Amino acid sequence: MASLSFEPATYDDLDPERRPTLRQALVPVLGIVLSLGIASGYLKLAPHAPLLWSIVLTAAVGTYWLGYSWDDVYDGIAQSLLTGLQSILLLFVIYALIATWISAGTIPGLMRYGLSLLTPTVFLPVTALLAGVVAFAIGSSWTTAGTLGVAFVGIGSGLGIPVPMTAGAILSGAYAGDKQSPLSDTTNLAAAVTDTDLYDHIHGMRNGTVLAFALAIALYAALGLRAGGTIPAGRIADIQTALASTYELTPLVFVPLVVTFGLALAGYPALPTLVAGVFTAVATTVLVQGAAFTAAWTVFLNGTNPETGLDVVDGLLASGGLAGSAWTISVVVLALSLGGALERTGVLAVLAHEVAEAVTNRRSLVASTGVSAIVVNVFSAQQYMSIVVPGMTLRNLYDEYDLDSADLSRAIESAGTPTGALIPWHAGSVYMAGVLGVAPWAGAFGLAGFAPYYFFAFLSPLVLFASTLLDRGFVTSANVDGRSTDATPADD
């Protein structure tokens, strides 16, 4: 379960003398939008430089306009980095895990047998379903994408399925399963920060999650009817031959997978579970693949560069190892630093407060909660903040409108958790792009990226907003005390 080492300040917690007005809060916000928009859309820069520009702007606004000291801003950055430390460590380990699973033959084995069992027509919906089951069982969308997801990208490529489509299906399943898992850190965090019983929170999300995921599966089934096209004669056989001639693909190559998922199912934390997967994969590389001990650990650090005789397979199985995580982790560190600066200077609290001020009834409260989670996701670049900030800011309003805390927890997780991967500088998006090998938005209309095919990210908040508009899906009865769902806050 995720835990925060601090509680982000709410609007009322802020010192009135240093609390930004909406106009002041919008200055760094607009600066971030312009920096990232110009840098990525016009200058074609990676997100590192515009994130740094945004941190400098936010710190300048905080120190020279709002009266905060540099130590205040730095403390906010440090606290945010501490909050995201587990994500950073997971990035290190998963990059190493992917490399060692390739050298052990685990991922090549999954690819070989998956190509025998799956067809282009059923591949996308089956991928989403399997990813959902695994993420539900182990409680981690990141682990699911970094293990099963990498293998399915290879299988899909062999079947002629474009990588962005495969990545979208993997993410839809991974986040849908994660949202319903009692082992998930975000699920536990959403329940904890809203003071909701964990299983009440999961039950409150169930109908919306199932509907959104079922719609996504239907879209993948329709997409699969034309996605794969005609596979060139002998293509699958050539890939399987290249894999079998390079790796010793006995059942023993799946030991790292069994150990990793077995520990996860037994309830062990993600980080030690993945480290165990790395050690098991190194042992399999030595004992099954016949590699030297030092060579196996060199793969752990520097990644893989196989020579199978087939370029498409070499490209799929090339990995960067621990050292290859530097680009991704540097973006995450900068994004977390920006989120910390925005939180400490009160910008996030003011934005959430302004949303709360616009609330006039129950429908607008739930809808505003979902919008707040997405907005905080954009500017904090981490899903924990997207849960904590609106959860803490708005929970008193739910009491005033006689709504259950599960209505609040459902709204922030339905809109916040799945949408992070759509935001290019978000920690979740950077991670998913790194392990799956495709950016969220690329090419004309973004169609070369995974975002247009990550259906669950759009459907989950849309189902939340639609059910709210139609006066459906509230955990509490609409007329518990005789008022309609459009009632004003309850009198004391």
C-alpha positions as CSV (number, residue, x, y, z in Angstrom):
1,M,0.0,0.0,0.0
2,A,1.2,3.5,-0.8
3,S,1.7,5.9,2.0
4,L,2.5,9.6,2.1
5,S,5.1,11.0,4.4
6,F,3.2,14.3,4.5
7,E,-0.3,15.6,4.0
8,P,-0.6,18.2,1.2
9,A,-1.9,21.5,2.4
10,T,-5.5,22.3,1.8
11,Y,-6.8,25.8,1.0
12,D,-7.7,26.5,4.6
13,D,-4.2,25.3,5.8
14,L,-2.4,27.9,3.7
15,D,-1.2,31.1,5.4
16,P,-3.6,33.8,4.1
17,E,-0.8,36.2,3.6
18,R,1.0,33.8,1.3
19,R,-2.0,32.0,-0.2
20,P,-2.0,32.7,-4.0
21,T,-5.1,34.2,-5.6
22,L,-6.5,32.4,-8.6
23,R,-4.7,34.9,-10.9
24,Q,-1.4,34.2,-9.2
25,A,-1.9,30.4,-9.2
26,L,-2.7,30.5,-12.9
27,V,0.7,32.1,-13.8
28,P,2.8,28.9,-13.2
29,V,0.0,26.8,-14.6
30,L,-0.1,28.7,-17.9
31,G,3.7,28.7,-17.9
32,I,3.7,24.9,-17.7
33,V,1.2,24.6,-20.5
34,L,3.1,27.0,-22.7
35,S,6.5,25.5,-21.9
36,L,5.4,21.9,-22.6
37,G,3.3,22.8,-25.6
38,I,6.0,24.9,-27.3
39,A,8.8,22.5,-26.4
40,S,7.1,19.4,-27.6
41,G,4.9,20.7,-30.4
42,Y,7.2,23.3,-32.0
43,L,10.8,22.7,-30.8
44,K,10.5,18.9,-30.7
45,L,12.3,18.8,-27.4
46,A,12.1,16.0,-24.8
47,P,10.2,16.9,-21.7
48,H,13.3,17.4,-19.5
49,A,14.0,21.1,-20.4
50,P,10.4,22.4,-20.3
51,L,9.9,20.6,-16.9
52,L,13.0,22.4,-15.6
53,W,11.7,25.7,-17.0
54,S,8.4,25.1,-15.2
55,I,10.1,24.3,-11.9
56,V,12.1,27.6,-12.1
57,L,9.0,29.6,-12.9
58,T,7.0,28.0,-10.1
59,A,9.9,28.6,-7.6
60,A,10.2,32.2,-8.8
61,V,6.5,32.9,-8.4
62,G,6.6,31.3,-4.9
63,T,9.7,33.2,-3.7
64,Y,9.4,36.6,-5.3
65,W,5.6,37.0,-5.5
66,L,4.0,34.9,-2.8
67,G,6.7,35.3,-0.1
68,Y,7.9,31.8,0.3
69,S,11.6,31.1,1.0
70,W,13.7,28.9,-1.2
71,D,13.8,26.5,1.7
72,D,10.0,26.2,1.7
73,V,10.0,25.4,-2.0
74,Y,12.9,23.0,-1.7
75,D,11.2,21.2,1.1
76,G,8.1,20.7,-1.0
77,I,10.2,19.3,-3.8
78,A,12.0,17.0,-1.4
79,Q,8.7,15.8,0.1
80,S,7.3,15.1,-3.3
81,L,10.4,13.1,-4.3
82,L,10.1,11.1,-1.1
83,T,6.5,10.4,-1.9
84,G,7.5,9.1,-5.4
85,L,10.6,7.2,-4.2
86,Q,8.9,3.9,-4.5
87,S,8.0,4.7,-8.1
88,I,11.6,5.6,-8.9
89,L,12.9,2.4,-7.3
90,L,10.4,0.4,-9.2
91,L,11.6,1.9,-12.4
92,F,15.1,0.9,-11.7
93,V,14.1,-2.6,-10.8
94,I,11.7,-3.2,-13.7
95,Y,14.1,-2.0,-16.4
96,A,16.6,-4.5,-14.9
97,L,13.9,-7.2,-14.6
98,I,13.0,-6.9,-18.3
99,A,16.6,-7.3,-19.4
100,T,17.1,-10.4,-17.1
101,W,13.8,-12.0,-18.2
102,I,14.9,-11.6,-21.8
103,S,18.4,-13.2,-21.1
104,A,16.8,-16.0,-19.1
105,G,14.5,-16.9,-22.0
106,T,11.3,-16.0,-20.0
107,I,10.0,-13.3,-22.4
108,P,11.2,-15.2,-25.6
109,G,9.4,-18.3,-24.3
110,L,6.2,-16.3,-23.7
111,M,6.5,-14.9,-27.3
112,R,7.1,-18.3,-28.9
113,Y,4.2,-20.1,-27.2
114,G,1.9,-17.0,-27.5
115,L,2.4,-17.0,-31.3
116,S,1.2,-20.6,-31.4
117,L,-1.9,-20.0,-29.3
118,L,-3.2,-16.5,-30.4
119,T,-4.5,-15.2,-33.7
120,P,-4.7,-11.6,-34.9
121,T,-8.5,-11.5,-34.5
122,V,-8.7,-12.4,-30.8
123,F,-5.3,-11.0,-29.8
124,L,-6.3,-7.5,-28.6
125,P,-9.4,-8.5,-26.4
126,V,-7.5,-11.5,-25.0
127,T,-4.5,-9.3,-24.2
128,A,-6.7,-6.8,-22.3
129,L,-8.5,-9.5,-20.4
130,L,-5.3,-11.3,-19.4
131,A,-3.7,-8.0,-18.3
132,G,-6.8,-7.3,-16.2
133,V,-6.7,-10.6,-14.5
134,V,-3.0,-10.4,-13.7
135,A,-3.3,-6.8,-12.5
136,F,-6.2,-7.7,-10.3
137,A,-4.3,-10.7,-8.9
138,I,-1.1,-8.9,-8.0
139,G,-2.4,-5.3,-7.5
140,S,0.0,-3.5,-9.8
141,S,-0.6,-2.1,-13.2
142,W,3.1,-1.2,-13.5
143,T,4.3,-4.7,-12.8
144,T,1.8,-6.1,-15.2
145,A,2.9,-3.8,-18.0
146,G,6.6,-4.4,-17.3
147,T,6.4,-8.2,-17.4
148,L,3.4,-9.6,-19.2
149,G,3.0,-6.4,-21.3
150,V,6.5,-6.6,-22.7
151,A,6.0,-10.2,-23.8
152,F,2.6,-9.3,-25.4
153,V,4.2,-6.5,-27.4
154,G,6.5,-9.1,-28.9
155,I,3.6,-11.5,-29.6
156,G,1.5,-8.8,-31.2
157,S,4.3,-7.7,-33.4
158,G,4.7,-11.2,-34.6
159,L,1.0,-11.4,-35.4
160,G,1.1,-8.1,-37.3
161,I,-0.7,-6.0,-34.7
162,P,0.7,-2.5,-34.4
163,V,2.6,-1.9,-31.2
164,P,0.4,1.2,-30.2
165,M,-2.7,-1.0,-30.3
166,T,-1.1,-3.7,-28.2
167,A,0.1,-1.2,-25.7
168,G,-3.4,0.3,-25.4
169,A,-4.9,-3.0,-24.7
170,I,-2.3,-3.9,-22.1
171,L,-2.9,-0.6,-20.3
172,S,-6.7,-0.9,-20.4
173,G,-6.5,-4.3,-18.7
174,A,-3.7,-3.3,-16.3
175,Y,-5.5,-0.2,-15.0
176,A,-8.9,-1.8,-14.9
177,G,-7.6,-4.8,-12.9
178,D,-5.5,-2.5,-10.7
179,K,-8.6,-0.4,-9.8
180,Q,-10.5,-3.4,-8.5
181,S,-7.7,-5.1,-6.6
182,P,-7.5,-4.9,-2.8
183,L,-3.7,-5.2,-3.2
184,S,-3.4,-2.0,-5.3
185,D,-1.6,0.9,-3.7
186,T,-3.8,3.5,-5.4
187,T,-6.9,1.6,-4.4
188,N,-5.8,1.5,-0.8
189,L,-4.7,5.2,-0.9
190,A,-8.0,6.4,-2.3
191,A,-9.9,4.5,0.5
192,A,-7.5,5.8,3.2
193,V,-7.5,9.4,2.2
194,T,-11.3,9.6,2.0
195,D,-11.8,7.5,5.2
196,T,-13.7,4.8,3.3
197,D,-13.7,1.1,4.0
198,L,-11.5,-0.5,1.4
199,Y,-14.2,-3.0,0.2
200,D,-16.8,-0.3,0.2
201,H,-14.5,1.7,-2.1
202,I,-14.0,-1.3,-4.4
203,H,-17.7,-2.1,-4.5
204,G,-18.5,1.6,-5.2
205,M,-16.2,1.5,-8.3
206,R,-17.3,-1.9,-9.5
207,N,-20.2,-1.1,-11.8
208,G,-18.5,1.8,-13.5
209,T,-15.2,-0.2,-13.9
210,V,-16.9,-3.2,-15.3
211,L,-19.0,-1.2,-17.8
212,A,-16.0,0.9,-19.0
213,F,-13.8,-2.2,-19.3
214,A,-16.6,-4.2,-21.1
215,L,-16.9,-1.4,-23.6
216,A,-13.1,-1.3,-24.1
217,I,-13.1,-5.1,-24.7
218,A,-15.8,-4.7,-27.3
219,L,-13.8,-2.0,-29.1
220,Y,-10.7,-4.2,-29.1
221,A,-12.7,-7.1,-30.5
222,A,-13.9,-4.8,-33.3
223,L,-10.4,-3.4,-33.8
224,G,-9.0,-7.0,-33.9
225,L,-11.1,-7.9,-36.9
226,R,-9.0,-5.7,-39.1
227,A,-5.9,-4.9,-37.1
228,G,-3.7,-7.9,-38.0
229,G,-4.5,-8.2,-41.7
230,T,-2.9,-11.1,-43.5
231,I,0.3,-12.5,-41.9
232,P,3.0,-13.1,-44.5
233,A,3.5,-16.8,-45.1
234,G,6.1,-18.3,-42.7
235,R,6.4,-15.1,-40.6
236,I,5.4,-16.7,-37.3
237,A,7.5,-19.8,-38.0
238,D,10.5,-17.7,-38.8
239,I,10.1,-15.8,-35.5
240,Q,9.7,-19.0,-33.5
241,T,12.7,-20.5,-35.2
242,A,14.8,-17.5,-34.4
243,L,13.8,-17.6,-30.8
244,A,14.3,-21.3,-30.4
245,S,17.8,-21.1,-32.0
246,T,18.9,-18.3,-29.7
247,Y,17.5,-19.4,-26.4
248,E,17.0,-22.7,-24.6
249,L,13.2,-22.6,-24.3
250,T,12.4,-25.3,-21.8
251,P,9.7,-25.0,-19.1
252,L,12.4,-23.9,-16.7
253,V,12.6,-20.5,-18.4
254,F,9.2,-19.6,-16.8
255,V,10.5,-20.1,-13.2
256,P,11.2,-16.3,-12.9
257,L,7.6,-15.6,-13.9
258,V,6.2,-18.2,-11.4
259,V,8.4,-16.8,-8.6
260,T,7.5,-13.2,-9.3
261,F,3.8,-13.6,-9.6
262,G,3.7,-16.2,-6.8
263,L,5.2,-13.7,-4.4
264,A,2.9,-11.0,-5.6
265,L,-0.2,-13.3,-5.1
266,A,1.1,-14.1,-1.6
267,G,0.9,-10.5,-0.7
268,Y,4.6,-9.5,-0.7
269,P,5.4,-5.8,-1.5
270,A,6.1,-5.0,-5.1
271,L,9.7,-4.0,-4.7
272,P,11.1,-7.1,-3.0
273,T,8.9,-9.2,-5.3
274,L,10.5,-7.7,-8.4
275,V,14.0,-8.0,-6.9
276,A,13.3,-11.7,-6.3
277,G,12.3,-11.9,-10.0
278,V,15.6,-10.4,-11.0
279,F,17.7,-12.8,-8.9
280,T,15.7,-15.8,-10.2
281,A,16.1,-14.6,-13.8
282,V,19.9,-14.2,-13.4
283,A,20.1,-17.8,-11.9
284,T,18.0,-19.1,-14.9
285,T,20.3,-17.3,-17.3
286,V,23.3,-19.0,-15.8
287,L,21.8,-22.5,-15.3
288,V,19.5,-22.8,-18.3
289,Q,21.0,-20.5,-20.9
290,G,24.6,-21.4,-19.9
291,A,25.8,-17.8,-19.5
292,A,28.6,-16.9,-17.3
293,F,27.8,-15.4,-13.9
294,T,29.4,-12.1,-14.7
295,A,27.8,-12.0,-18.1
296,A,24.3,-12.5,-16.5
297,W,24.9,-9.5,-14.2
298,T,26.3,-7.4,-17.0
299,V,22.9,-7.9,-18.7
300,F,21.3,-6.7,-15.5
301,L,23.2,-3.4,-15.8
302,N,23.6,-2.8,-19.5
303,G,20.6,-4.7,-21.0
304,T,20.4,-7.1,-24.0
305,N,21.4,-6.8,-27.6
306,P,20.5,-10.3,-29.1
307,E,21.5,-11.5,-32.5
308,T,18.9,-14.0,-33.6
309,G,19.3,-13.5,-37.3
310,L,15.9,-11.8,-37.6
311,D,15.9,-8.0,-37.3
312,V,12.3,-7.8,-36.0
313,V,13.1,-10.2,-33.2
314,D,16.4,-8.4,-32.4
315,G,14.6,-5.1,-32.1
316,L,11.8,-6.6,-29.9
317,L,14.3,-8.2,-27.5
318,A,16.8,-5.3,-27.2
319,S,16.7,-3.7,-23.8
320,G,18.6,-1.1,-21.8
321,G,18.8,-2.8,-18.4
322,L,19.4,-0.7,-15.2
323,A,21.5,1.9,-17.1
324,G,18.7,2.3,-19.7
325,S,16.3,3.6,-17.1
326,A,18.2,7.0,-16.8
327,W,16.1,8.9,-19.4
328,T,12.8,7.8,-17.9
329,I,13.8,8.3,-14.3
330,S,15.2,11.8,-15.0
331,V,11.8,12.8,-16.4
332,V,10.0,11.3,-13.4
333,V,12.3,13.2,-10.9
334,L,11.7,16.5,-12.7
335,A,8.0,15.9,-12.8
336,L,7.8,15.0,-9.2
337,S,9.9,18.1,-8.3
338,L,7.4,20.3,-10.3
339,G,4.5,18.7,-8.5
340,G,6.2,19.4,-5.1
341,A,6.8,23.0,-5.9
342,L,3.2,23.5,-7.1
343,E,1.9,21.9,-3.9
344,R,4.2,23.8,-1.5
345,T,3.4,27.2,-3.0
346,G,-0.4,26.5,-2.7
347,V,-1.1,26.4,-6.4
348,L,-2.7,22.9,-6.4
349,A,-4.8,23.7,-3.3
350,V,-6.1,27.0,-4.8
351,L,-7.1,25.2,-8.1
352,A,-8.9,22.5,-6.1
353,H,-10.6,25.2,-4.0
354,E,-11.8,27.0,-7.1
355,V,-13.3,23.8,-8.4
356,A,-15.1,23.3,-5.1
357,E,-16.4,26.8,-5.1
358,A,-18.2,26.0,-8.4
359,V,-20.2,23.2,-6.8
360,T,-23.9,23.8,-6.6
361,N,-25.4,20.3,-6.2
362,R,-24.5,16.6,-5.9
363,R,-24.0,16.1,-9.6
364,S,-21.7,19.0,-10.0
365,L,-19.8,17.9,-6.9
366,V,-19.0,14.4,-8.2
367,A,-18.2,15.7,-11.7
368,S,-16.0,18.4,-10.2
369,T,-14.2,15.8,-8.2
370,G,-13.4,13.9,-11.4
371,V,-12.2,17.0,-13.2
372,S,-10.0,18.0,-10.1
373,A,-8.3,14.6,-10.2
374,I,-7.5,15.0,-13.9
375,V,-6.3,18.5,-13.4
376,V,-4.0,17.6,-10.5
377,N,-2.7,14.7,-12.6
378,V,-1.7,17.1,-15.3
379,F,0.2,19.5,-13.1
380,S,1.5,17.2,-10.3
381,A,2.6,14.4,-12.8
382,Q,1.9,11.7,-10.3
383,Q,-1.2,9.7,-9.6
384,Y,-0.9,9.8,-5.8
385,M,-1.4,13.6,-5.8
386,S,-4.4,13.2,-8.1
387,I,-6.0,11.1,-5.3
388,V,-4.8,13.0,-2.2
389,V,-5.4,16.6,-3.2
390,P,-9.0,16.4,-4.3
391,G,-9.7,13.7,-1.7
392,M,-8.6,16.0,1.1
393,T,-10.0,19.2,-0.4
394,L,-13.5,18.0,-1.2
395,R,-14.3,15.4,1.5
396,N,-16.1,17.9,3.8
397,L,-18.4,18.9,0.9
398,Y,-19.4,15.2,0.5
399,D,-20.6,15.3,4.2
400,E,-22.5,18.5,3.6
401,Y,-24.3,17.1,0.6
402,D,-25.0,13.8,2.4
403,L,-23.0,11.7,0.0
404,D,-21.0,8.7,1.2
405,S,-17.2,8.9,1.3
406,A,-17.2,6.0,-1.2
407,D,-18.8,8.4,-3.7
408,L,-15.7,10.6,-3.3
409,S,-13.2,7.8,-3.5
410,R,-14.9,6.4,-6.6
411,A,-14.8,9.7,-8.3
412,I,-11.1,10.5,-7.7
413,E,-9.9,7.0,-8.7
414,S,-12.2,6.6,-11.7
415,A,-10.9,9.8,-13.2
416,G,-7.4,10.1,-11.7
417,T,-5.7,6.7,-11.8
418,P,-6.3,5.7,-15.4
419,T,-5.7,9.1,-17.0
420,G,-2.2,9.6,-15.9
421,A,-0.7,7.5,-18.6
422,L,-2.2,9.9,-21.2
423,I,-0.1,12.8,-20.0
424,P,3.4,12.7,-21.7
425,W,5.3,14.1,-18.7
426,H,3.4,12.1,-16.1
427,A,5.4,9.5,-14.1
428,G,3.0,6.7,-15.2
429,S,3.1,7.7,-18.9
430,V,6.9,8.0,-19.0
431,Y,7.2,4.6,-17.4
432,M,4.7,2.9,-19.7
433,A,6.3,4.5,-22.8
434,G,9.7,3.2,-21.6
435,V,8.8,-0.4,-21.0
436,L,6.4,-0.8,-23.9
437,G,8.5,1.0,-26.4
438,V,5.9,3.5,-27.7
439,A,5.0,7.1,-26.6
440,P,1.4,8.1,-25.6
441,W,1.1,10.6,-28.5
442,A,3.1,10.4,-31.7
443,G,2.5,11.0,-35.4
444,A,-0.5,12.6,-37.0
445,F,-3.4,12.9,-34.5
446,G,-1.3,10.8,-32.1
447,L,-2.2,7.6,-33.9
448,A,1.4,6.3,-33.8
449,G,1.2,6.5,-30.0
450,F,-0.8,4.3,-27.5
451,A,-3.1,6.9,-26.2
452,P,-5.8,6.7,-28.9
453,Y,-6.0,2.9,-28.3
454,Y,-6.0,3.1,-24.5
455,F,-9.7,3.1,-24.4
456,F,-10.2,2.5,-20.7
457,A,-8.5,5.9,-19.9
458,F,-11.3,7.7,-21.7
459,L,-14.2,5.4,-20.8
460,S,-13.6,5.2,-17.1
461,P,-14.1,9.0,-16.5
462,L,-16.8,9.2,-19.2
463,V,-18.8,6.5,-17.4
464,L,-18.3,8.4,-14.2
465,F,-19.5,11.7,-15.7
466,A,-22.4,10.0,-17.6
467,S,-23.7,8.1,-14.6
468,T,-23.5,11.3,-12.5
469,L,-25.4,13.3,-15.1
470,L,-28.1,10.6,-15.3
471,D,-28.3,10.5,-11.6
472,R,-27.0,6.9,-11.4
473,G,-24.2,5.3,-9.5
474,F,-24.2,7.2,-6.3
475,V,-23.3,5.0,-3.4
476,T,-25.9,6.6,-1.1
477,S,-29.5,6.7,-1.9
478,A,-30.6,9.8,-3.9
479,N,-33.4,10.5,-1.3
480,V,-32.0,9.3,2.0
481,D,-33.3,12.3,3.8
482,G,-36.1,13.4,1.5
483,R,-33.9,15.7,-0.7
484,S,-33.2,15.1,-4.4
485,T,-29.7,14.7,-5.7
486,D,-29.8,18.3,-6.6
487,A,-30.1,19.3,-3.0
488,T,-28.1,22.1,-1.5
489,P,-25.8,21.2,1.5
490,A,-27.6,19.7,4.5
491,D,-28.5,22.0,7.4
492,D,-26.9,21.3,10.7
